[in-house]
């Protein structure tokens, strides 16, 4: 049984940064979450999840993120076994 760590870079919808942060934190319970400025006032949310690879997948978590209110685009920044 392996554990997986995955970091998603989440681009919130326009003017929905705080809403997206709150909804992700409350609904998905990530290990870590923070907003980072990319450039010229554009911010992304970096979200880290750790999970057992027999219980879920990063694709399933990504799908849940996509359904979260305030979330726009998503990309996997890093994924590794721990």
PyMOL commands that set and color helices and strands:
alter all, ss='L'
color gray80, all
select helices_A, chain A and resi 17-28+58-66
alter helices_A, ss='H'
color red, helices_A
select strands_A, chain A and resi 3-12+32-39+42-52+71-81
alter strands_A, ss='S'
color yellow, strands_A
deselect
rebuild
show_as cartoon
